[in-house]
Amino acid sequence: MPFAPSFPVMLRTEDGVRIDAAHTPSARTDVGIVVAHGFTGSWRDRTARRIVHVLSGYGGVVAFDFRGHGRSGGETTVGDLEILDVEAAVRHARVIGYSRIAVVGFSMGASVAVRHAGLRGGVDAVVAVSGPARWYYRGTKPMRQVHWAIERPLGRWAARVAKRTRIARGRWDPIPMPPYEAAGLVSPTPLLIVHGDADAFFPLDHPQQLYAGAKEPKELWIEPGYGHAEAAATPELIRKIGKWISSNFS
């Protein structure tokens, strides 16, 4: 089955970074869904396009590459300044006519979606899929590999060559508010936290900490057998998320 047609667009953030994005229209013209990918991902990846295709049944979709990823400019700060990238996508969704906006983030994108909603606001629903609750987590082998890519010159070179991901050098200063704290600022916007019990990156204490930090209205879905982020997300799970968005916008 071919994907729904998408129309490329170039956005610009408040701090002047060019963001490569695409708009996928929908029969439902009042709801816009902003999709935020995971670390080293891209809206152009087949897995991301499949997710956009399913979500376009529930609203128009604006998908984009975070700074430092793919064809976007700048360097990734791995969850800090990326809230400005989400803001640019949300602003574009408003400009092209969507009156109600949901942000759906995966992994790093989930942490950014929660932080954006808590710190910037201006959205009507938030979905955090496979996201971390706190920074510097090294409790799993995949996350130790992620930290190697971020912190080591050879790791940054490998990410740039293999994944077209350009990582900013140096440490955060100051350290950004962690997602579990930002979750407490999202209310009264509805927040959905989705996590798999087979996630190899972040164990279940992460979604539980996010949920505990959030205020109502909030929901927590622990999905049996679900792994991590976009690559493991089935069309059934994405449709379930689309229905949740629709239920909040009915």
N, C-alpha and C positions, 0 to 999 in steps of 0.2 A: 504494500500500500504506500503510495507516495505521501511525503510530508505536506502539511498545509503550506501554502506559499508565504515566504517571509520577505520583507523589504528592508535592505540594509539602511542604516542611518548612523551618522557620526554625532556623538554627544560631546559636551565639554563640561567638566566639573567646575565647581567654584574656585578650585585652586589651579585651573587651567590645563588639566590633563584631558587629552582626547580619548574618548571611550567608543570602541567599536560595538555597535548594537544592531538589532534587527527587530522589526515590528511584524507580528503575525496577526492579522485582523481576525475577527470572530463575528458570528451571527449575533452574539450578544454585545451590543455596542456601548453599554453603560459600565461594564466591569473591565478593568485592566489588571493584568497579572504580571508583575515584574519577577523574573527568574534570575537568581543569583547563584552562580556555579561554585564548585569547590576549588580548592587549591590545585593549580596546574590545569584547570579545566578551561573550556571555551564554549560559547554558544554555538560555535560551528561544529563541535563534536557530534557524532551521530547519536550518542546517548542523550545529550542535551536536546538535540532537535526532536528526538522521539518524545521527550517529556513535554516540550513546547507544543508539539502536535496534539497530544492528548489534552493538555490544559486549554488549548484554543477552542475546545468544545464548551468551555465554561466562561470564556472572556478573551478579549484581545490580549496578546502576550508581547511584552517588551523584554527580550533577553539581551544580555550584553557580556562583554569580556571585562573583568576587573582590570584595573591599572596593572601594568607589568605582564599581562597575559595576552597571548595571541597578537592581534593587530591593534590593541589599545596601546596608548603611550605610557610613559612613566615606568615606575618600578613598584612591585607589590610590597606593601607593608604588613601583609599577612593578617589583616583583620582590623587595622587601625584606621588609616585614612580612607579605606574602602567604603566607609559610610557615605563619603562624598560621591562615590560612583553610584551607589544605590539612589542617593538623592537626585542625581542627574537623570537616572532612568525613570524615577517616580515623576519628576517634573515634566519629562517628555510625555509620559503617559497622560498626565493632566492636560498638557497643551494640545494633544491630538484628540482630546474629547472624552476621555474616560472620567466619570464622576466618582467612581469608587475603586480604590486601588488595594490589591493584596500583594504582598511580597512573599515569595516562596524561595527560601535559601537552602542550599545543600552544603553540609560540612562547614568549611570556612565561610561560605555564603550564608549558612544558617546563623553563625555567630554575628556576622555583619548585619543580617536582617534584624536580629533581636536588638543589637546595639543601635542601629539606625532608628528603629521604632521607639526605643526608649529615650534616646538622646535628641533626635530630631523630630520625631512624630510625623504627622501629615499623611499617614496611611490608615486604611480601614480594617485590615486584617493582616496577620503575620503567621507564616508557617515556617518552622525551623526543623529541617530534616537532617538527622545524623550529625547534629552540631555538638561542639564542645561546650562545657559549662565554664571552664576556667582555662587560663593560659599555662604554657610550659609543661603540659602533660606529656610524660615519657613512659607511661606504664605499659605500653604495647610496642611490639617490634615495628609495626608500620609508623607509629608516631616517633620512634627514635630515628627512623629513616628520614622522616619529614624534617626533624630538627637538624639532622646532618646536612640536608639540602639547604636549609636556611642559614645555618651558622658557619659552614665551612666553605672556603673559596672553591674547592673542587666540587662540592655539592651544588653551589650556585651556578658554576659552569655547566654541570650536568643538567640542571633544571632548564638552563637557557638553551642548550643544544637539543636536548631530547624532548622538552615540553614547551618550548617557546615561552618560558616563564622567567622574567627578569626580577630578581629579588634584591631589595634594598639592603645595603650593608649596615652594620651597626645594630645597636640595641634600641628598643623603645625608650624614649625619654620625653615625657613621663610614660609610665605603663598605662595603657588604655583601661577603662573600666571593663572588668570581665563580664562575659555574657550573663552569668547568673545574677549579677547585680543589676545589669541593664534590664533584665527580664522583669524586675520589680517596678520599672518605670513605664512599661508598655501599656498597662491598664489605663483607660477603659477599652483600648483596642483589643479585640479577641486575639488570643495567642494559641496556636496549635503546635505542640512539640511531638515529633514523630521520630522513633528510633527503633532499630532492629535488635533483637536479642542475639543476633549472630554478627554484630558489628565488630570487626577486627581492629578498628582504630580507637573507638571510645566505648568503654563498658557502660553498663546501665546506670551507674551512679551519676553520669553526666546528665542524661535527660531528667533524672530524678532531682538533681540539684537545680536544674533550670526550672522545673515545675515548682519546686518548693520556693524558689525565689520570686516567682511570678505571682501576681494577684489575679483575681477573677476579672473577666471571664477567661478561663484557660482550660485546655484539654491536653492529656498526655496519652499517646498511642504507643504501646510497645508491640511491635509487629513480629510475630513468630517467624523465624527463619530468614528474616531480612538482614542483609549485610550492610554495606556502607554506601550511602549517598546515591548519586545518579546511576552508577554502573549496575547497582543491584536493584534499583527501583523498577517494579513491574508496572505495566499499564494499569493493572487493577488498583495498585496502591495510588498511582497518580490520579486515576478517576475518583477514588475515594477522597483524595485531597481536594480535587475540583468540586466535588459535591459539598464538602465542608465549606469551601469558600462561598458557593452558591447559597447555602443555608444561612450564612451570615449576611447575605446581600439580598434576601428575598423580600 
